[in-house]
Amino acid sequence: MMGEKEKEVKILDLTDDDLLKIDIVMKQLGARKVADYTRHIMTFDNGTSDDLNQLLRVTEEDGYTKVTLHINQNDEDKKRHIKFHLPQSDRFIDFISCRYNEKMLTDIFARRISYELRSGDNCIDFDIDCFKKIPAFMEIDTENLEKNGYTLQTLIDNLGLQDKRCVVLGTEAIHKLYGINYFEAYKK
């Protein structure tokens, strides 16, 4: 199957107190806070996608532009992505709008706080995303947990988040859990 599957889980319903606690525990675990910035997230469709099932997402974050093609967007088991990074450029948006007839569906500004536990290829990435319409949630990249001597449960316990919901869902599906249609809530 074309594309890659995300290897991450999301911890939902984070409060401001949780964010403070996470920062303290991350430092205790030896993790580094590597970013705290506002991302500009735009979703595009050229009209050929069935039920918004194949979308282009352009995210301007921390000095670069991340371009992601989401494939099988509506099926969490089959969902994949193809992703690449570019130097940040407003001209890329103009390019895809003109050349590929892409129409902007959503336009969002959302805060992201990122931590790294360990470094290099064995790093465990943690991203906290703060969207305006839902409570904050943390993404934990699970690919390198075992290499670093962790299980997902021990890491969640260390963070003191064992009473929180843990899901393997994309951002749009997380919004749906709160009764919010992502594409309507952030419509351009």
C-alpha positions as CSV (number, residue, x, y, z in Angstrom):
1,M,0.0,0.0,0.0
2,M,1.3,3.4,-1.0
3,G,2.5,5.8,1.8
4,E,3.4,5.4,5.4
5,K,1.2,4.7,8.4
6,E,1.6,6.9,11.5
7,K,3.2,5.2,14.4
8,E,1.8,7.3,17.2
9,V,-0.9,7.3,19.8
10,K,-2.8,10.3,21.1
11,I,-3.5,11.1,24.8
12,L,-6.7,13.2,24.9
13,D,-8.4,15.7,27.2
14,L,-5.2,17.5,28.5
15,T,-5.8,20.5,30.7
16,D,-3.5,23.4,31.4
17,D,-2.5,21.7,34.7
18,D,-1.6,18.6,32.7
19,L,0.6,20.7,30.4
20,L,2.5,22.0,33.4
21,K,2.9,18.5,34.9
22,I,4.1,17.1,31.5
23,D,6.8,19.8,31.3
24,I,8.1,18.9,34.8
25,V,8.0,15.2,34.2
26,M,9.7,15.5,30.7
27,K,12.6,17.3,32.4
28,Q,12.8,14.6,35.1
29,L,12.9,11.9,32.4
30,G,15.7,13.8,30.6
31,A,13.7,14.9,27.7
32,R,14.4,18.2,25.9
33,K,11.7,20.8,25.0
34,V,12.6,21.3,21.3
35,A,9.8,23.6,20.2
36,D,6.9,25.8,21.3
37,Y,5.3,27.6,18.4
38,T,2.1,28.3,16.5
39,R,1.6,26.2,13.3
40,H,-0.4,27.4,10.3
41,I,-2.2,24.3,9.0
42,M,-4.1,24.5,5.6
43,T,-6.0,21.6,4.0
44,F,-6.4,21.6,0.2
45,D,-8.5,19.5,-2.2
46,N,-8.5,19.7,-6.0
47,G,-12.0,18.3,-6.4
48,T,-11.0,14.8,-7.3
49,S,-11.1,13.3,-3.8
50,D,-14.2,11.2,-2.9
51,D,-15.7,12.3,0.5
52,L,-12.5,14.3,1.3
53,N,-10.6,11.0,1.3
54,Q,-7.4,12.2,-0.3
55,L,-6.3,15.6,0.9
56,L,-3.2,17.7,0.7
57,R,-2.2,19.3,4.0
58,V,0.4,22.2,4.1
59,T,1.7,23.0,7.5
60,E,4.0,26.0,8.1
61,E,5.9,25.3,11.2
62,D,9.1,26.4,12.9
63,G,10.8,27.8,9.8
64,Y,9.8,25.1,7.2
65,T,6.8,23.9,5.2
66,K,5.6,20.3,5.7
67,V,3.6,19.0,2.8
68,T,1.6,15.8,3.4
69,L,-0.7,13.9,1.1
70,H,-3.2,12.0,3.2
71,I,-4.5,8.8,1.5
72,N,-7.6,6.9,2.7
73,Q,-8.3,9.8,5.1
74,N,-11.7,8.4,6.2
75,D,-10.5,4.9,7.2
76,E,-8.2,4.9,10.2
77,D,-7.0,1.4,9.5
78,K,-6.0,2.1,5.9
79,K,-5.0,5.8,6.4
80,R,-1.5,6.5,5.1
81,H,0.6,9.6,4.2
82,I,3.3,10.8,2.0
83,K,5.3,13.6,3.6
84,F,8.2,15.9,2.7
85,H,9.6,19.2,4.0
86,L,10.6,22.4,2.2
87,P,12.1,25.7,3.3
88,Q,9.2,27.9,4.3
89,S,7.7,29.7,1.4
90,D,4.5,31.5,0.7
91,R,5.1,30.8,-3.0
92,F,4.3,27.1,-2.5
93,I,0.7,27.9,-1.7
94,D,0.4,30.0,-4.8
95,F,2.1,27.3,-6.9
96,I,-0.3,24.5,-5.9
97,S,-3.4,26.7,-6.1
98,C,-2.6,27.7,-9.7
99,R,-1.0,24.6,-11.1
100,Y,-3.2,21.9,-9.5
101,N,-6.4,23.8,-9.0
102,E,-6.2,23.1,-5.3
103,K,-8.9,24.9,-3.2
104,M,-8.2,25.7,0.5
105,L,-10.7,23.8,2.6
106,T,-9.4,24.7,6.1
107,D,-7.1,27.4,7.5
108,I,-6.0,26.9,11.2
109,F,-3.5,28.3,13.6
110,A,-2.7,25.8,16.4
111,R,0.0,25.8,19.0
112,R,2.4,22.9,19.2
113,I,4.8,22.0,22.0
114,S,7.4,19.4,21.2
115,Y,9.7,17.3,23.3
116,E,12.4,14.7,22.5
117,L,13.5,11.9,24.8
118,R,16.9,10.7,23.8
119,S,18.4,11.8,20.5
120,G,19.1,10.8,17.0
121,D,17.4,7.9,15.3
122,N,16.3,6.3,18.6
123,C,14.5,9.5,19.8
124,I,11.0,9.3,21.2
125,D,9.0,12.3,19.9
126,F,6.2,13.9,21.9
127,D,4.0,16.6,20.4
128,I,1.3,18.5,22.2
129,D,-1.3,20.0,19.9
130,C,-3.6,22.8,21.0
131,F,-6.5,23.4,18.7
132,K,-9.1,26.1,19.5
133,K,-12.2,23.8,19.3
134,I,-11.1,20.8,21.4
135,P,-8.9,20.1,24.5
136,A,-5.2,19.7,23.9
137,F,-3.8,16.3,23.1
138,M,-0.4,14.7,23.1
139,E,1.0,12.6,20.3
140,I,3.6,10.0,21.3
141,D,5.7,8.4,18.6
142,T,5.7,4.7,19.5
143,E,8.4,3.6,17.0
144,N,11.3,3.8,19.4
145,L,9.7,3.0,22.8
146,E,11.2,-0.5,23.2
147,K,14.6,0.7,22.1
148,N,14.6,3.1,25.0
149,G,13.3,0.6,27.6
150,Y,9.7,1.8,27.7
151,T,6.3,0.4,27.0
152,L,3.5,2.8,26.2
153,Q,1.8,2.1,29.5
154,T,4.9,2.8,31.6
155,L,5.5,6.0,29.7
156,I,1.8,7.1,30.2
157,D,2.1,6.2,33.9
158,N,5.4,8.2,34.3
159,L,3.6,11.2,32.8
160,G,0.7,10.8,35.2
161,L,-1.8,10.5,32.3
162,Q,-3.2,7.1,33.0
163,D,-6.7,8.6,33.6
164,K,-6.7,10.1,30.1
165,R,-8.2,8.6,26.9
166,C,-5.6,7.0,24.7
167,V,-6.5,6.6,21.0
168,V,-4.9,5.8,17.6
169,L,-6.8,8.4,15.5
170,G,-6.0,11.3,13.2
171,T,-6.8,14.9,14.1
172,E,-10.1,15.0,12.2
173,A,-11.3,11.8,13.9
174,I,-10.3,13.3,17.3
175,H,-12.4,16.3,16.6
176,K,-15.3,14.0,15.7
177,L,-15.1,12.4,19.2
178,Y,-16.0,15.9,20.6
179,G,-18.9,16.2,18.1
180,I,-17.0,18.6,15.9
181,N,-16.6,18.4,12.1
182,Y,-13.0,19.5,11.6
183,F,-13.7,20.7,8.0
184,E,-16.7,22.8,9.1
185,A,-15.1,24.2,12.3
186,Y,-12.0,25.5,10.5
187,K,-13.5,26.1,7.1
188,K,-11.7,28.7,5.0
